[in-house]
Amino acid sequence: MNALPGRAVVSLEAIANNVSRLKAMAGGAGLMAVVKANGYGHGMVPVARAAMAGGATYLGAAQVYEALDLAVALGPDRVPIMAWLYGEAAPIAAALEEGIELGVSSVEALTRVVTAAHITGRTATVHLKLDSGLGRSGAPASLWENLVQCALAAEAEGAIRALGMWSHFAYADAPNHPTVVAQEEAFTQGLALARRLGARFELNHLANSAALVTGRPVAYDMVRPGIAIYGLSPIPEQASSAALGLVPAMTLESELVLVKPLPKGHGVSYGHIYHTACDTVTGLVPLGYADGIFRSASGRAQVQVAGRLVPQVGRVCMDQFVVDLGPGARESAGEPVVVFGPGLNGEPTAQDWADAAGTISYEIVTRIPQHVPRVYSGQAGL
Ligand SMILES: *Cc1c(COP(=O)(O)O)cnc(C)c1O
């Protein structure tokens, strides 16, 4: 057993239910469950299995090495896996041997994939990526026609199958932002051009969680939600998880390792940014920024102890933080602490911590390091 007095309990049932709810929102489109970054910190392989149980038709990893780990762990009984980031050292040939599909943003990347196809004797299934406006990966509009033509030439000689095109939004969390419509139009035009050139695209995809839950009519053949399958809202200013019918899957639990009285006016933790307002009782939680607790949330967050919300006070340290349990508190060491959870029993959520830390919920869950054990709950078989 891991000796760290903290653990992330992940409900696989919540993930499966979130996936089936999101799939219903996508109409008849397929659903790629995005499980990059170790399943957004929840554990890539268990999340992938739960997502498949919930009806995911694809799994998406970012890095090729993640996709390889996933393919090996899941074995043959799986939906297709797609990966889209690979540096010079990435094992492309091994990925093709495992049947992993690849995103391709440039002729250079296509050339590498074609070379790996020749080495392995496999036909690589690729998804051509258009930069419809995000300005990150993908071929810019000026290079799109050339990329499609090169891909069609490689397809004609049997090295690849260009299964579809895809792109990614810059502003999907602000559905009325003018870039959203502009990107949709760029995607439609890029698709029309590819078809005129002879592309037989069957699987085109654009929508992330935010585009899906805000109801943009951009499902095409598949949607690619990440954060929403973990039950976190991609648009927290507009709709909570509960309003979207999603249940956050992760609960970060710990315990008090020390409870003690402190007199009024006593400074707490490094820099004494907090002083006790009265004679009080403090508790020590053995999780710090090395365990994924954001230092930038110092003094702004709450945790749940014995069913009540108590403030986190003073600076968050490397391995620990302090809570003010209040005057006369009767908890003792060993008392369970919920740092965040689904929020269904009054506990704070990952979104609350994101607000306190000045970041997004994505960063709260993905920053919990590997040494914090993941414990799975949910239906047997998931
Ligand atoms: C991470 C990612 C997604 C999922 O995004 P969410 O905002 O988590 O839904 C979809 N597509 C691509 C290309 C991504 O990198």
The ligand as a Gaussian input file, in Angstrom:
#p B3LYP/6-31G(d) Opt

LIG

0 1
 C       -7.650000      17.864000     -25.282000
 C       -8.309000      17.843000     -26.596000
 C       -9.683000      17.589000     -26.711000
 C      -10.601000      17.521000     -25.504000
 O      -10.773000      18.829000     -25.029000
 P      -11.768000      19.136000     -23.803000
 O      -11.779000      20.612000     -23.714000
 O      -11.163000      18.500000     -22.617000
 O      -13.069000      18.548000     -24.185000
 C      -10.219000      17.449000     -27.967000
 N       -9.441000      17.565000     -29.066000
 C       -8.120000      17.854000     -28.994000
 C       -7.330000      18.009000     -30.231000
 C       -7.513000      18.010000     -27.760000
 O       -6.215000      18.293000     -27.701000

